[in-house]
Amino acid sequence: MPRKPKRPCSFPGCPELTDGRYCDMHQRQVDAYYNKYERDPQTRKRYDRRWKRIRDRYISEHPLCEECQKYGRLTPAEEVHHIIPLSKGGTNADSNLMSLCKQCHSSITAREGERWARR
């Protein structure tokens, strides 16, 4: 399948070509800035190194998007979703987790209004 052509990194003055918005080096810088200054401190505490280990284990056990499988599509999972959000009393138990592709995770998150809700 053909791929989209790479585009220049969006970081000012960076000539690197990338598939995403930023090159790898600048993506790390942008993520660090977001986590330090823009992300809610409570959220930062909930998604620490333990969460990364839980997420990596769960996605290795469930490599396909569970939402796409309901419709007969086989899409690799890229993210792990909490069915009941941690902010609403959910846990990191396997029964509360769901492996999803980016598209399904974004649509579920937007539907629930959790991430982009006005504060």
N, CA, C and O atoms as a DFTB+ gen file, in Angstrom:
476 C
 N C O
     1  1       0.845      -1.169       0.000
     2  2       0.000       0.000       0.000
     3  2       0.894       1.238       0.000
     4  3       1.861       1.282       0.761
     5  1       0.609       2.232      -0.818
     6  2       1.421       3.447      -0.849
     7  2       1.313       4.227       0.456
     8  3       0.280       4.215       1.126
     9  1       2.384       4.890       0.794
    10  2       2.420       5.700       2.005
    11  2       2.409       7.175       1.648
    12  3       2.797       7.564       0.546
    13  1       1.967       7.984       2.581
    14  2       2.023       9.427       2.373
    15  2       3.482       9.864       2.362
    16  3       4.299       9.269       3.064
    17  1       3.828      10.879       1.590
    18  2       5.205      11.366       1.611
    19  2       5.527      12.003       2.965
    20  3       4.654      12.560       3.631
    21  1       6.780      11.907       3.349
    22  2       7.198      12.520       4.610
    23  2       7.159      14.033       4.465
    24  3       7.279      14.575       3.366
    25  1       6.990      14.698       5.597
    26  2       6.929      16.149       5.601
    27  2       7.947      16.689       6.596
    28  3       8.395      15.954       7.476
    29  1       8.319      17.960       6.473
    30  2       9.288      18.526       7.415
    31  2       8.726      18.586       8.836
    32  3       7.524      18.759       9.041
    33  1       9.609      18.441       9.794
    34  2       9.249      18.553      11.207
    35  2       8.664      19.946      11.456
    36  3       9.149      20.927      10.892
    37  1       7.630      20.041      12.293
    38  2       6.968      21.315      12.573
    39  2       7.715      22.180      13.586
    40  3       7.328      23.323      13.829
    41  1       8.778      21.646      14.176
    42  2       9.560      22.434      15.127
    43  2      10.312      23.515      14.347
    44  3      10.939      23.198      13.336
    45  1      10.273      24.771      14.776
    46  2      10.900      25.851      14.005
    47  2      12.378      25.593      13.713
    48  3      13.175      25.364      14.622
    49  1      12.724      25.635      12.432
    50  2      14.112      25.498      12.002
    51  2      14.605      24.077      11.825
    52  3      15.760      23.886      11.443
    53  1      13.791      23.080      12.084
    54  2      14.229      21.689      11.957
    55  2      13.989      21.204      10.523
    56  3      12.859      21.273      10.038
    57  1      15.028      20.713       9.837
    58  2      14.872      20.269       8.451
    59  2      14.538      18.779       8.307
    60  3      14.362      18.302       7.186
    61  1      14.446      18.032       9.425
    62  2      14.203      16.594       9.361
    63  2      12.839      16.284       8.743
    64  3      11.873      17.021       8.940
    65  1      12.777      15.177       7.992
    66  2      11.512      14.714       7.435
    67  2      10.907      13.671       8.366
    68  3      11.630      12.868       8.956
    69  1       9.582      13.681       8.498
    70  2       8.932      12.786       9.445
    71  2       7.557      12.355       8.933
    72  3       6.966      13.007       8.072
    73  1       7.063      11.247       9.477
    74  2       5.713      10.781       9.144
    75  2       4.665      11.514       9.980
    76  3       3.526      11.683       9.545
    77  1       5.051      11.944      11.174
    78  2       4.118      12.618      12.073
    79  2       4.283      14.124      11.996
    80  3       4.674      14.677      10.968
    81  1       3.975      14.771      13.110
    82  2       4.092      16.229      13.141
    83  2       5.521      16.677      13.450
    84  3       6.009      17.659      12.892
    85  1       6.189      15.938      14.354
    86  2       7.548      16.288      14.752
    87  2       8.479      15.109      14.518
    88  3       8.039      13.960      14.470
    89  1       9.789      15.402      14.370
    90  2      10.785      14.330      14.297
    91  2      10.900      13.712      15.698
    92  3      10.366      14.258      16.663
    93  1      11.593      12.581      15.804
    94  2      11.673      11.877      17.093
    95  2      12.242      12.760      18.204
    96  3      11.712      12.775      19.315
    97  1      13.322      13.498      17.909
    98  2      13.969      14.315      18.933
    99  2      13.021      15.414      19.431
   100  3      12.896      15.624      20.637
   101  1      12.366      16.101      18.521
   102  2      11.487      17.188      18.929
   103  2      10.168      16.678      19.503
   104  3       9.552      17.371      20.313
   105  1       9.724      15.502      19.114
   106  2       8.517      14.927      19.708
   107  2       8.734      14.688      21.194
   108  3       7.838      14.935      22.001
   109  1       9.928      14.205      21.563
   110  2      10.235      14.004      22.984
   111  2      10.209      15.336      23.736
   112  3       9.708      15.400      24.858
   113  1      10.745      16.401      23.129
   114  2      10.754      17.709      23.772
   115  2       9.333      18.248      23.952
   116  3       8.994      18.782      25.008
   117  1       8.511      18.105      22.922
   118  2       7.132      18.584      22.983
   119  2       6.351      17.798      24.031
   120  3       5.570      18.381      24.783
   121  1       6.553      16.480      24.089
   122  2       5.870      15.654      25.091
   123  2       6.291      16.041      26.506
   124  3       5.453      16.127      27.404
   125  1       7.587      16.276      26.705
   126  2       8.085      16.656      28.028
   127  2       7.479      17.998      28.458
   128  3       7.082      18.163      29.612
   129  1       7.411      18.944      27.532
   130  2       6.815      20.249      27.835
   131  2       5.347      20.089      28.215
   132  3       4.884      20.675      29.194
   133  1       4.625      19.302      27.442
   134  2       3.198      19.073      27.712
   135  2       3.014      18.451      29.096
   136  3       2.184      18.906      29.883
   137  1       3.798      17.402      29.387
   138  2       3.661      16.727      30.680
   139  2       3.999      17.641      31.846
   140  3       3.382      17.544      32.907
   141  1       4.965      18.522      31.666
   142  2       5.410      19.370      32.769
   143  2       4.492      20.569      32.997
   144  3       4.190      20.905      34.142
   145  1       4.045      21.217      31.920
   146  2       3.338      22.485      32.080
   147  2       1.844      22.450      31.753
   148  3       1.094      23.274      32.277
   149  1       1.392      21.538      30.918
   150  2       0.004      21.586      30.471
   151  2      -0.855      20.444      31.007
   152  3      -2.076      20.584      31.074
   153  1      -0.269      19.349      31.380
   154  2      -1.038      18.208      31.845
   155  2      -1.406      18.366      33.311
   156  3      -0.615      18.870      34.109
   157  1      -2.587      17.940      33.654
   158  2      -3.075      17.997      35.029
   159  2      -2.160      17.163      35.940
   160  3      -1.855      16.019      35.603
   161  1      -1.717      17.705      37.081
   162  2      -0.817      16.956      37.969
   163  2      -1.392      15.619      38.437
   164  3      -0.647      14.652      38.595
   165  1      -2.707      15.550      38.661
   166  2      -3.309      14.284      39.084
   167  2      -3.205      13.235      37.986
   168  3      -2.964      12.062      38.270
   169  1      -3.383      13.641      36.754
   170  2      -3.260      12.717      35.627
   171  2      -1.825      12.232      35.506
   172  3      -1.581      11.057      35.231
   173  1      -0.892      13.125      35.709
   174  2       0.526      12.768      35.625
   175  2       0.865      11.687      36.655
   176  3       1.667      10.794      36.382
   177  1       0.251      11.772      37.836
   178  2       0.506      10.761      38.871
   179  2      -0.089       9.408      38.504
   180  3       0.493       8.366      38.805
   181  1      -1.255       9.425      37.850
   182  2      -1.922       8.166      37.495
   183  2      -1.215       7.423      36.371
   184  3      -1.235       6.193      36.343
   185  1      -0.590       8.146      35.440
   186  2       0.041       7.511      34.278
   187  2       1.558       7.574      34.412
   188  3       2.226       8.330      33.706
   189  1       2.085       6.777      35.320
   190  2       3.520       6.755      35.586
   191  2       4.145       5.496      34.986
   192  3       3.572       4.882      34.086
   193  1       5.311       5.119      35.483
   194  2       6.035       3.956      34.961
   195  2       5.255       2.657      35.173
   196  3       5.301       1.764      34.327
   197  1       4.543       2.546      36.291
   198  2       3.722       1.339      36.524
   199  2       2.670       1.185      35.429
   200  3       2.435       0.081      34.937
   201  1       2.033       2.306      35.047
   202  2       1.027       2.243      33.994
   203  2       1.655       1.779      32.683
   204  3       1.047       1.000      31.948
   205  1       2.855       2.247      32.385
   206  2       3.523       1.835      31.146
   207  2       3.751       0.329      31.135
   208  3       3.567      -0.314      30.102
   209  1       4.149      -0.241      32.266
   210  2       4.344      -1.694      32.336
   211  2       3.021      -2.439      32.172
   212  3       2.956      -3.444      31.465
   213  1       1.970      -1.946      32.822
   214  2       0.647      -2.573      32.693
   215  2       0.188      -2.504      31.242
   216  3      -0.287      -3.495      30.687
   217  1       0.332      -1.329      30.630
   218  2      -0.085      -1.131      29.237
   219  2       0.680      -2.039      28.295
   220  3       0.080      -2.670      27.424
   221  1       2.004      -2.119      28.454
   222  2       2.823      -2.969      27.582
   223  2       2.446      -4.446      27.723
   224  3       2.383      -5.173      26.731
   225  1       2.198      -4.881      28.952
   226  2       1.800      -6.276      29.163
   227  2       0.449      -6.549      28.528
   228  3       0.264      -7.568      27.862
   229  1      -0.501      -5.635      28.734
   230  2      -1.852      -5.854      28.215
   231  2      -1.863      -5.861      26.684
   232  3      -2.545      -6.682      26.070
   233  1      -1.123      -4.964      26.081
   234  2      -1.141      -4.882      24.617
   235  2      -0.417      -6.068      23.991
   236  3      -0.724      -6.448      22.861
   237  1       0.542      -6.660      24.709
   238  2       1.189      -7.862      24.178
   239  2       0.249      -9.070      24.259
   240  3       0.329      -9.977      23.431
   241  1      -0.635      -9.078      25.248
   242  2      -1.616     -10.154      25.376
   243  2      -2.815      -9.963      24.437
   244  3      -3.457     -10.937      24.043
   245  1      -3.115      -8.708      24.081
   246  2      -4.254      -8.373      23.211
   247  2      -3.745      -7.480      22.072
   248  3      -3.949      -6.267      22.116
   249  1      -3.090      -8.048      21.060
   250  2      -2.443      -7.236      20.025
   251  2      -3.384      -6.609      18.998
   252  3      -2.950      -5.764      18.215
   253  1      -4.653      -6.999      18.978
   254  2      -5.592      -6.449      17.999
   255  2      -6.612      -5.536      18.676
   256  3      -6.973      -5.732      19.836
   257  1      -7.063      -4.540      17.926
   258  2      -8.059      -3.591      18.425
   259  2      -9.362      -4.331      18.718
   260  3      -9.942      -4.964      17.836
   261  1      -9.808      -4.242      19.953
   262  2     -11.010      -4.963      20.374
   263  2     -12.278      -4.350      19.769
   264  3     -13.251      -5.067      19.534
   265  1     -12.283      -3.071      19.521
   266  2     -13.442      -2.412      18.916
   267  2     -13.560      -2.791      17.442
   268  3     -14.660      -3.074      16.967
   269  1     -12.455      -2.802      16.719
   270  2     -12.467      -3.180      15.299
   271  2     -12.866      -4.645      15.134
   272  3     -13.539      -4.995      14.164
   273  1     -12.464      -5.500      16.064
   274  2     -12.803      -6.924      15.976
   275  2     -14.319      -7.135      16.028
   276  3     -14.826      -8.096      15.451
   277  1     -15.042      -6.250      16.710
   278  2     -16.505      -6.363      16.764
   279  2     -17.119      -6.238      15.371
   280  3     -18.194      -6.777      15.105
   281  1     -16.418      -5.515      14.480
   282  2     -16.915      -5.286      13.120
   283  2     -16.188      -6.141      12.087
   284  3     -16.327      -5.918      10.885
   285  1     -15.418      -7.115      12.552
   286  2     -14.741      -8.042      11.648
   287  2     -13.468      -7.507      11.028
   288  3     -12.972      -8.086      10.062
   289  1     -12.923      -6.419      11.553
   290  2     -11.666      -5.861      11.044
   291  2     -10.528      -6.297      11.955
   292  3     -10.693      -6.389      13.172
   293  1      -9.379      -6.563      11.360
   294  2      -8.185      -6.932      12.125
   295  2      -7.205      -5.762      12.055
   296  3      -6.464      -5.619      11.083
   297  1      -7.211      -4.941      13.083
   298  2      -6.360      -3.763      13.143
   299  2      -5.430      -3.888      14.341
   300  3      -5.889      -4.207      15.438
   301  1      -4.119      -3.642      14.158
   302  2      -3.210      -3.709      15.305
   303  2      -3.565      -2.663      16.360
   304  3      -3.867      -1.516      16.031
   305  1      -3.527      -3.063      17.608
   306  2      -3.808      -2.144      18.715
   307  2      -2.569      -1.314      19.005
   308  3      -1.447      -1.817      18.958
   309  1      -2.780      -0.042      19.305
   310  2      -1.677       0.862      19.612
   311  2      -1.813       1.481      20.995
   312  3      -0.831       1.956      21.564
   313  1      -3.024       1.477      21.537
   314  2      -3.262       2.136      22.814
   315  2      -4.150       1.262      23.695
   316  3      -4.874       0.396      23.203
   317  1      -4.082       1.503      25.001
   318  2      -4.928       0.778      25.955
   319  2      -5.853       1.794      26.610
   320  3      -5.410       2.844      27.075
   321  1      -7.132       1.473      26.640
   322  2      -8.175       2.374      27.107
   323  2      -8.780       1.847      28.405
   324  3      -8.998       0.645      28.554
   325  1      -9.047       2.748      29.335
   326  2      -9.770       2.385      30.549
   327  2     -11.265       2.483      30.249
   328  3     -11.744       3.545      29.852
   329  1     -11.994       1.411      30.430
   330  2     -13.434       1.415      30.181
   331  2     -14.111       2.381      31.149
   332  3     -14.898       3.231      30.732
   333  1     -13.811       2.254      32.427
   334  2     -14.231       3.242      33.426
   335  2     -12.984       4.063      33.743
   336  3     -12.024       3.519      34.288
   337  1     -12.971       5.355      33.417
   338  2     -11.767       6.172      33.613
   339  2     -11.276       6.154      35.057
   340  3     -12.064       6.032      35.995
   341  1      -9.973       6.278      35.216
   342  2      -9.396       6.321      36.563
   343  2      -9.962       7.493      37.357
   344  3     -10.142       7.403      38.572
   345  1     -10.243       8.596      36.660
   346  2     -10.770       9.775      37.343
   347  2     -12.181       9.550      37.886
   348  3     -12.649      10.307      38.736
   349  1     -12.859       8.505      37.393
   350  2     -14.219       8.207      37.862
   351  2     -14.265       6.915      38.662
   352  3     -15.320       6.294      38.785
   353  1     -13.113       6.507      39.210
   354  2     -13.088       5.346      40.088
   355  2     -12.694       4.044      39.431
   356  3     -12.757       2.994      40.071
   357  1     -12.287       4.077      38.167
   358  2     -11.843       2.864      37.489
   359  2     -10.492       2.405      38.014
   360  3      -9.814       3.138      38.735
   361  1     -10.107       1.187      37.649
   362  2      -8.828       0.635      38.097
   363  2      -8.016       0.181      36.892
   364  3      -8.475       0.255      35.753
   365  1      -6.813      -0.286      37.160
   366  2      -5.954      -0.837      36.116
   367  2      -6.133      -2.349      35.973
   368  3      -5.280      -3.017      35.388
   369  1      -7.212      -2.886      36.491
   370  2      -7.482      -4.323      36.369
   371  2      -7.769      -4.660      34.907
   372  3      -8.306      -3.838      34.164
   373  1      -7.404      -5.884      34.502
   374  2      -7.610      -6.304      33.114
   375  2      -9.066      -6.186      32.684
   376  3      -9.343      -5.913      31.516
   377  1      -9.996      -6.388      33.605
   378  2     -11.418      -6.307      33.248
   379  2     -11.840      -4.878      32.905
   380  3     -12.898      -4.683      32.307
   381  1     -11.039      -3.880      33.269
   382  2     -11.353      -2.486      32.979
   383  2     -10.526      -1.942      31.821
   384  3     -10.614      -0.753      31.514
   385  1      -9.728      -2.781      31.175
   386  2      -8.862      -2.324      30.088
   387  2      -9.351      -2.850      28.749
   388  3     -10.041      -3.866      28.675
   389  1      -8.978      -2.136      27.693
   390  2      -9.387      -2.493      26.342
   391  2      -8.300      -2.020      25.386
   392  3      -7.928      -0.847      25.417
   393  1      -7.774      -2.916      24.526
   394  2      -6.754      -2.505      23.563
   395  2      -7.445      -1.973      22.311
   396  3      -8.361      -2.597      21.777
   397  1      -6.984      -0.799      21.849
   398  2      -7.622      -0.115      20.733
   399  2      -6.591       0.446      19.761
   400  3      -5.441       0.687      20.128
   401  1      -7.018       0.650      18.512
   402  2      -6.186       1.382      17.553
   403  2      -6.367       2.873      17.865
   404  3      -7.276       3.238      18.611
   405  1      -5.524       3.725      17.309
   406  2      -5.598       5.154      17.601
   407  2      -6.949       5.746      17.214
   408  3      -7.510       6.559      17.949
   409  1      -7.468       5.339      16.062
   410  2      -8.732       5.889      15.582
   411  2      -9.883       5.558      16.536
   412  3     -10.670       6.436      16.889
   413  1      -9.977       4.304      16.947
   414  2     -11.051       3.914      17.868
   415  2     -10.888       4.592      19.222
   416  3     -11.871       5.028      19.821
   417  1      -9.647       4.685      19.707
   418  2      -9.418       5.309      21.006
   419  2      -9.797       6.783      20.969
   420  3     -10.407       7.291      21.910
   421  1      -9.440       7.473      19.889
   422  2      -9.788       8.890      19.760
   423  2     -11.292       9.090      19.694
   424  3     -11.828      10.009      20.313
   425  1     -11.980       8.226      18.937
   426  2     -13.430       8.399      18.817
   427  2     -14.138       8.111      20.139
   428  3     -15.092       8.809      20.483
   429  1     -13.698       7.106      20.884
   430  2     -14.306       6.805      22.182
   431  2     -14.038       7.931      23.167
   432  3     -14.937       8.339      23.903
   433  1     -12.821       8.432      23.186
   434  2     -12.464       9.518      24.103
   435  2     -13.254      10.781      23.772
   436  3     -13.726      11.470      24.676
   437  1     -13.400      11.088      22.487
   438  2     -14.168      12.266      22.090
   439  2     -15.642      12.100      22.449
   440  3     -16.281      13.048      22.904
   441  1     -16.179      10.908      22.248
   442  2     -17.574      10.632      22.582
   443  2     -17.831      10.829      24.074
   444  3     -18.852      11.389      24.473
   445  1     -16.889      10.360      24.889
   446  2     -17.049      10.483      26.342
   447  2     -16.785      11.901      26.815
   448  3     -17.237      12.289      27.892
   449  1     -16.057      12.682      26.021
   450  2     -15.777      14.058      26.378
   451  2     -14.775      14.233      27.482
   452  3     -14.675      15.314      28.063
   453  1     -14.023      13.185      27.789
   454  2     -13.099      13.219      28.923
   455  2     -11.883      14.120      28.657
   456  3     -11.535      14.947      29.500
   457  1     -11.249      13.969      27.520
   458  2     -10.000      14.665      27.285
   459  2     -10.190      16.117      26.903
   460  3      -9.457      16.975      27.395
   461  1     -11.151      16.424      26.040
   462  2     -11.267      17.766      25.497
   463  2     -12.364      18.578      26.161
   464  3     -12.817      19.584      25.613
   465  1     -12.786      18.154      27.319
   466  2     -13.843      18.900      28.020
   467  2     -13.287      20.213      28.522
   468  3     -12.116      20.308      28.890
   469  1     -14.134      21.224      28.534
   470  2     -13.719      22.514      29.069
   471  2     -13.621      22.416      30.578
   472  3     -14.431      21.752      31.225
   473  1     -12.638      23.072      31.121
   474  2     -12.411      23.034      32.574
   475  2     -12.902      24.289      33.223
   476  3     -12.795      24.437      34.441
